[in-house]
Protein backbone atom coordinates (compact mmCIF):
# COMPACT_ATOMS: atom_id res chain seq x y z
CA UNK A 1 0.00 0.00 0.00
CA UNK A 2 1.34 3.41 -0.98
CA UNK A 3 1.71 6.13 1.64
CA UNK A 4 -1.13 8.14 0.10
CA UNK A 5 -3.46 5.14 0.14
CA UNK A 6 -2.50 4.33 3.71
CA UNK A 7 -3.10 7.89 4.86
CA UNK A 8 -6.49 7.92 3.15
CA UNK A 9 -7.40 4.69 4.95
CA UNK A 10 -6.35 6.24 8.27
CA UNK A 11 -8.37 9.39 7.60
CA UNK A 12 -11.47 7.38 6.71
CA UNK A 13 -11.11 5.41 9.94
CA UNK A 14 -10.81 8.61 12.00
CA UNK A 15 -13.88 10.15 10.35
CA UNK A 16 -15.88 6.96 10.81
CA UNK A 17 -14.94 6.16 14.42
CA UNK A 18 -13.99 9.59 15.72
CA UNK A 19 -10.47 8.42 16.55
CA UNK A 20 -7.80 5.76 16.06
CA UNK A 21 -5.01 4.19 18.10
CA UNK A 22 -1.49 3.76 16.72
CA UNK A 23 -1.30 0.16 17.96
CA UNK A 24 -4.52 -0.77 16.10
CA UNK A 25 -3.30 0.82 12.87
CA UNK A 26 0.05 -0.96 13.09
CA UNK A 27 -1.74 -4.30 13.39
CA UNK A 28 -4.37 -3.63 10.72
CA UNK A 29 -2.14 -1.99 8.10
CA UNK A 30 0.91 -4.19 8.67
CA UNK A 31 3.45 -1.37 8.96
CA UNK A 32 5.74 -0.11 11.70
CA UNK A 33 4.81 2.12 14.61
CA UNK A 34 7.12 4.82 13.20
CA UNK A 35 5.41 4.71 9.79
CA UNK A 36 1.99 5.21 11.33
CA UNK A 37 3.24 8.10 13.46
CA UNK A 38 4.73 9.77 10.36
CA UNK A 39 1.40 9.33 8.56
CA UNK A 40 -0.43 10.96 11.47
CA UNK A 41 2.07 13.84 11.44
CA UNK A 42 1.41 14.44 7.74
CA UNK A 43 -2.37 14.37 8.22
CA UNK A 44 -2.17 16.63 11.26
CA UNK A 45 0.00 19.17 9.39
CA UNK A 46 -2.62 19.23 6.63
CA UNK A 47 -5.28 20.03 9.24
CA UNK A 48 -7.19 16.80 8.66
CA UNK A 49 -7.00 15.32 12.18
CA UNK A 50 -5.65 16.01 15.65
CA UNK A 51 -2.74 13.99 17.02
CA UNK A 52 -3.16 12.80 20.61
CA UNK A 53 -1.14 10.54 22.88
CA UNK A 54 -1.20 7.08 21.32
CA UNK A 55 -3.26 7.97 18.28
CA UNK A 56 -5.39 10.64 16.62
CA UNK A 57 -8.90 12.07 16.79
CA UNK A 58 -11.21 13.94 14.45
CA UNK A 59 -11.15 17.74 14.40
CA UNK A 60 -13.69 20.38 15.13
CA UNK A 61 -15.86 19.62 18.16
CA UNK A 62 -18.93 21.85 18.05
CA UNK A 63 -21.69 22.36 20.57
CA UNK A 64 -23.65 19.39 19.18
CA UNK A 65 -20.76 17.18 18.04
CA UNK A 66 -20.45 14.06 20.18
CA UNK A 67 -17.25 12.01 19.75
CA UNK A 68 -17.50 8.26 20.24
CA UNK A 69 -16.18 6.54 23.35
CA UNK A 70 -13.05 5.27 21.55
CA UNK A 71 -12.16 8.75 20.32
CA UNK A 72 -12.59 10.32 23.74
CA UNK A 73 -10.67 7.57 25.52
CA UNK A 74 -7.57 8.40 23.46
CA UNK A 75 -7.47 11.97 24.76
CA UNK A 76 -5.63 13.19 27.89
CA UNK A 77 -5.08 9.65 29.16
CA UNK A 78 -2.47 10.59 31.77
CA UNK A 79 -4.56 13.45 33.13
CA UNK A 80 -7.72 11.34 33.28
CA UNK A 81 -5.91 8.58 35.14
CA UNK A 82 -4.57 11.04 37.73
CA UNK A 83 -8.01 12.61 38.14
CA UNK A 84 -9.66 9.20 38.52
CA UNK A 85 -7.12 8.13 41.14
CA UNK A 86 -7.73 11.32 43.12
CA UNK A 87 -11.52 11.13 42.79
CA UNK A 88 -11.53 7.56 44.08
CA UNK A 89 -10.25 8.78 47.44
CA UNK A 90 -13.61 10.54 47.91
CA UNK A 91 -15.48 7.23 48.05
CA UNK A 92 -16.05 5.45 51.35
CA UNK A 93 -16.95 1.75 51.73
CA UNK A 94 -20.62 1.03 52.24
CA UNK A 95 -21.91 4.03 50.29
CA UNK A 96 -24.05 4.47 47.18
CA UNK A 97 -22.41 6.27 44.27
CA UNK A 98 -23.53 7.16 40.76
CA UNK A 99 -21.19 7.36 37.78
CA UNK A 100 -22.50 9.08 34.67
CA UNK A 101 -21.12 8.26 31.22
CA UNK A 102 -17.66 9.43 30.19
CA UNK A 103 -14.11 8.25 29.77
CA UNK A 104 -12.97 9.87 33.04
CA UNK A 105 -15.74 8.17 35.02
CA UNK A 106 -14.80 4.96 33.20
CA UNK A 107 -11.21 5.41 34.44
CA UNK A 108 -12.60 6.08 37.92
CA UNK A 109 -14.56 2.83 37.87
CA UNK A 110 -11.29 0.89 37.67
CA UNK A 111 -10.18 2.50 40.93
CA UNK A 112 -13.41 1.57 42.69
CA UNK A 113 -13.46 -2.17 42.02
CA UNK A 114 -11.74 -2.87 45.34
CA UNK A 115 -14.07 -0.73 47.49
CA UNK A 116 -16.18 -3.02 49.72
CA UNK A 117 -19.96 -2.89 50.10
CA UNK A 118 -20.42 -0.37 47.31
CA UNK A 119 -23.67 0.29 45.47
CA UNK A 120 -23.11 1.74 41.99
CA UNK A 121 -25.75 3.39 39.80
CA UNK A 122 -24.69 4.14 36.23
CA UNK A 123 -26.11 4.91 32.81
CA UNK A 124 -22.77 4.04 31.17
CA UNK A 125 -22.35 0.68 29.47
CA UNK A 126 -18.51 0.76 29.67
CA UNK A 127 -18.61 1.68 33.38
CA UNK A 128 -21.00 -1.19 34.14
CA UNK A 129 -18.75 -3.53 32.17
CA UNK A 130 -15.74 -2.63 34.37
CA UNK A 131 -17.60 -3.83 37.46
CA UNK A 132 -19.03 -6.85 35.64
CA UNK A 133 -15.52 -8.02 34.72
CA UNK A 134 -14.37 -7.57 38.34
CA UNK A 135 -17.22 -9.01 40.44
CA UNK A 136 -17.61 -8.75 44.23
CA UNK A 137 -20.29 -10.48 46.27
CA UNK A 138 -20.75 -7.37 48.41
CA UNK A 139 -21.25 -4.95 45.49
CA UNK A 140 -24.52 -3.99 43.76
CA UNK A 141 -24.44 -2.45 40.28
CA UNK A 142 -27.57 -0.92 38.75
CA UNK A 143 -27.44 -0.14 35.01
CA UNK A 144 -30.27 2.06 33.82
CA UNK A 145 -32.07 1.26 30.62
CA UNK A 146 -32.48 3.77 27.83
CA UNK A 147 -31.38 4.73 24.35
CA UNK A 148 -27.67 4.36 23.61
CA UNK A 149 -25.68 7.44 22.56
CA UNK A 150 -22.39 7.61 20.58
CA UNK A 151 -20.56 7.91 23.91
CA UNK A 152 -22.21 4.66 25.15
CA UNK A 153 -24.53 6.42 27.60
CA UNK A 154 -28.09 5.21 28.18
CA UNK A 155 -30.44 8.18 28.05
CA UNK A 156 -34.04 9.21 27.52
CA UNK A 157 -37.35 8.54 29.31
CA UNK A 158 -36.50 5.00 30.41
CA UNK A 159 -33.22 6.12 31.99
CA UNK A 160 -34.89 9.14 33.63
CA UNK A 161 -37.66 6.99 35.09
CA UNK A 162 -35.12 4.52 36.51
CA UNK A 163 -33.07 7.25 38.17
CA UNK A 164 -35.98 9.36 39.47
CA UNK A 165 -36.73 7.15 42.49
CA UNK A 166 -33.10 6.60 43.47
CA UNK A 167 -30.91 8.42 45.99
CA UNK A 168 -27.10 8.28 46.13
CA UNK A 169 -24.44 9.70 48.41
CA UNK A 170 -22.17 10.94 45.62
CA UNK A 171 -22.52 11.48 41.88
CA UNK A 172 -19.40 11.56 39.72
CA UNK A 173 -20.53 13.53 36.68
CA UNK A 174 -18.67 13.24 33.39
CA UNK A 175 -18.97 16.42 31.31
CA UNK A 176 -18.20 17.56 27.77
CA UNK A 177 -17.31 21.07 28.86
CA UNK A 178 -17.38 23.63 31.65
CA UNK A 179 -17.49 27.41 31.56
CA UNK A 180 -18.63 30.37 33.62
CA UNK A 181 -21.33 31.23 31.09
CA UNK A 182 -22.77 27.77 30.44
CA UNK A 183 -21.77 25.73 33.48
CA UNK A 184 -21.26 21.98 32.98
CA UNK A 185 -22.49 20.96 29.53
CA UNK A 186 -23.04 18.09 27.10
CA UNK A 187 -23.57 17.99 23.31
CA UNK A 188 -26.49 15.56 23.70
CA UNK A 189 -29.91 16.93 24.72
CA UNK A 190 -31.24 13.61 26.00
CA UNK A 191 -28.06 12.95 27.95
CA UNK A 192 -28.38 16.36 29.57
CA UNK A 193 -31.88 15.51 30.78
CA UNK A 194 -30.69 12.17 32.17
CA UNK A 195 -27.66 13.75 33.85
CA UNK A 196 -29.84 16.41 35.48
CA UNK A 197 -31.87 13.59 37.03
CA UNK A 198 -28.64 12.08 38.38
CA UNK A 199 -27.68 15.44 39.88
CA UNK A 200 -31.07 15.65 41.60
CA UNK A 201 -30.60 12.15 43.04
CA UNK A 202 -27.22 12.93 44.65
CA UNK A 203 -26.35 14.40 48.03
CA UNK A 204 -22.90 15.40 46.75
CA UNK A 205 -21.87 16.32 43.19
CA UNK A 206 -18.27 15.65 42.13
CA UNK A 207 -17.15 16.64 38.63
CA UNK A 208 -13.93 14.96 37.43
CA UNK A 209 -12.88 16.99 34.37
CA UNK A 210 -9.51 17.53 32.71
CA UNK A 211 -8.21 20.97 31.73
CA UNK A 212 -9.33 20.69 28.08
CA UNK A 213 -12.95 20.86 29.23
CA UNK A 214 -12.52 24.48 30.37
CA UNK A 215 -14.31 26.93 28.04
CA UNK A 216 -15.65 24.04 25.96
CA UNK A 217 -19.41 24.42 25.64
CA UNK A 218 -21.95 21.76 24.68
CA UNK A 219 -25.43 22.64 23.53
CA UNK A 220 -27.15 21.81 26.81
CA UNK A 221 -26.36 22.73 30.43
CA UNK A 222 -26.44 19.95 33.03
CA UNK A 223 -25.64 22.06 36.09
CA UNK A 224 -24.16 25.41 37.04
CA UNK A 225 -20.58 25.55 38.31
CA UNK A 226 -21.92 26.52 41.74
CA UNK A 227 -23.84 23.24 42.00
CA UNK A 228 -20.61 21.20 42.16
CA UNK A 229 -19.45 20.31 45.65
CA UNK A 230 -16.07 19.20 44.28
CA UNK A 231 -14.31 19.62 40.93
CA UNK A 232 -11.28 17.38 40.34
CA UNK A 233 -9.00 18.51 37.52
CA UNK A 234 -5.33 18.32 36.50
CA UNK A 235 -2.24 20.51 36.62
CA UNK A 236 -2.91 21.82 33.11
CA UNK A 237 -5.96 23.76 34.31
CA UNK A 238 -5.29 27.47 33.58
CA UNK A 239 -5.15 30.02 36.39
CA UNK A 240 -8.33 31.72 35.17
CA UNK A 241 -10.20 28.44 35.51
CA UNK A 242 -8.73 27.73 38.94
CA UNK A 243 -9.85 31.13 40.18
CA UNK A 244 -13.38 30.79 38.80
CA UNK A 245 -13.86 27.22 40.03
CA UNK A 246 -12.41 27.97 43.46
CA UNK A 247 -14.88 30.84 43.81
CA UNK A 248 -17.95 29.15 42.35
CA UNK A 249 -17.67 25.43 43.17
CA UNK A 250 -17.49 24.08 46.70
CA UNK A 251 -13.91 22.81 46.34
CA UNK A 252 -11.31 22.49 43.58
CA UNK A 253 -8.83 19.63 43.79
CA UNK A 254 -5.85 19.40 41.43
CA UNK A 255 -4.91 15.74 41.00
CA UNK A 256 -1.41 14.77 42.07
CA UNK A 257 0.84 13.46 39.31
CA UNK A 258 -1.23 15.05 36.54
N, C-alpha and C positions, 0 to 999 in steps of 0.2 A: 504494500500500500504506500502510495506517495504521500509526502508530508501534507500536501494540500488536501488530499482525500481524508487523511487521518484527522486533520484539524477540523474539517467539515463534519466528520463523524462525532468528534468531541463536542462541537458546538450544537449539533442536533440533540445530543444527549443532555446537555445543559439546559437547553430550551424546553425539552420534554419533561425532565425530572426536576428542574430547578437548581440542580447542582450535581457535581460528580466528585469522586474520590480518586486520587492518583493511583492508589493500589488497585482499584477496580479496573481502571483504564489499562494499566500495565498488563493485567491478566487477560482482559478481553481483546486488546489490540495486539498483544504479543510483542511488545517493544519494551525498552528499558525505562526505568524510573526517570532517568535524566532526559530521555527523548520526550516523554509526556510532559515533564516540567517545562522544557523548551517550547513545546506546542502551546502550553497554557500561557507562557510569557508572550508569545507572538499574538495570541488571541486577545490577551489583556491589553497589549499595546495598541491594538486596533480598536479598542473600546467595545469588544464583543462579549466580554464576560469579566467577572471580578475574581482575581486569585485570592484564595484564603488558605489557611494552614491545612495542608494535606489534600488540597483539591481546588475547586473553583465553583462559583455560583453565578446565577443569572444576574443581570444588571437591572437597575431601575425600580426599586420598590416604591410603589405609590400607596395612597391611602387605602385602596381596595385590593392591592396585590398581596396574595397570600402564598408565600413560598411553601413547598412541601416539607415534610419532616426531615427527609434526607438532606435537603439543601440547608435547612437551618442548623442541623446537627453538625455540619462541617464548619460553622462559623464560631469564632471565639471559644474554641474548645478549652483552652487552658483557663481562661477567665470563668467560664461556666462551671468547670470542675471546682475551682477555688470557691466560688459563690455557693455551690451545692454543699461543699464540705462545711462551710461556715453556717449555712442555713440549717443543716442537720443538727447542730448543737442547740437549736431552739426547740427541739422536740424531746419531750419527756416520755418515758415508758408509761403505758396505761392510758394514753390520751387518744382522742379522735382528731385526725387531721384530714384535710382535703388538699389534693394536688390537682390544679387545673392543667390543661394541656400545655405543652411547650417542651423545648429541648433542655432548658435549665431545670424545670421540675422533673423531667426524665432523669437527668443527672443526679438530682437530689434523691430520687427514689432508690438509687443504688446505695446511698449512704444510710438509708432507713431500714434496710432489710434485716439488720441485726437488732433493731429496737424491739424489746419484748412488749407483749400485750397491746399492740397498736391496732387501732381501727383506721382504715384508709378509705376515703371516699374520693373517687376520681372520675372524670369524664374523658380521660386520655387512654386510648388503647395501648400505646407503648408503655405508659406508666404502669398500668395494670399487668402488663406482660412481665415487667421486671419482678413484681411480687409473685406472680404465678410461677416463674422459673426458680424462685428462691423461697419455697413454702415454709411456713411456721405454723404449728398447731395453735399457737396463742394469738394469731393475727387474723383479722377480718378485713377483707377487701371488697368494697362495693363499687362496681362499675355501672355507671348510669347507661341507660339506653340512649337512643337518639340517632340523628343523621350525621354521617361521618364527613368531616371537612378535609381539605388538602393537608392540614397539619395533624390529621388523625385524632381530632377532637370529636366527641359526640355532643351534638347540640340540638336545639329546637324544643318543641313542646314536650316531648317524652322526657328529655333530659331535665327540663325545668320542673316538670311534675315530680320527678324522682328526687330532686334536690330540695324542693320546697318544704318538705316535712322533716328535713334532717337538721341537726345542729352539731357543729364541730368546734373544737377548742381553737384550732389554728388553720387558716387557709393559706397555702403557698400559691400565689397567683402568678402564672406566666403571662407576660405582656409583650405586645408587638412594639410598643413605644411608650414614652413618658415625656410630658412637657408641662410647663406651668399653665399654658393656655388650655390644653386638652386633657390633662391628667394622664391616667393609664388607659391605653387604647388598644384596639384590635382592628384588623382589616375586614373582619367577618361579622356582619350584623347579628346573625343568629348566635354566634359564639359570645358576643358581647352580652346578649340577653341571658345566656346560660351562666356566664361568669358573674354577672350582677346577682344572680340567685345564690351563687356560691359565697359571694361577699356577704350577703344578708344572713347566710347560715352560720357565719363564723364569728366567734368572740374576738379573735385577733387576726388581723390581715398582715401577712408578710409578703413582700414583693421582691423576689430574687431576679435582678435584671442587670445585665452587663452594660458597660458604658456606651455601647453603640445604640442603645435604646433611647438615650437622651436626645430630645428634640426630634425624634421620629414620631410621626402622628398617623395612626390608623383612622379609619372613617368613623369609628364609634367609640365613645368613652365608656369604660367599665366603671371607673371610680376616680374621684379627685385625688390629688397627691395627699391631701390632708386626711384622707380616710385610711391611709396605710399606717399601721402601728410600727412596722419596721420595713426598711428598704435595705436589701443586701446587694451591694455592687462591687466593682473591682477597682484596682488602683488607677485604671485609665479614665475614670470618671472625672470630667473637667471641674475646675474650681467653682465655676458658675453653678453647675448642677449640684455640687456638694452643699453650697450655700443655700440654694433653693430647697433642696430636700431636707436639710437639717432644720430649716425654719418651718417647713410645711408638714413633713411627715413626723411621726412620733419619734423615730430614731433612725439614723443612717449608720450602717455598718459597712466598712470597707474590708473585704475578705483578705485574709492573710495569704501571701504567696501568689497573689493575682498580678 
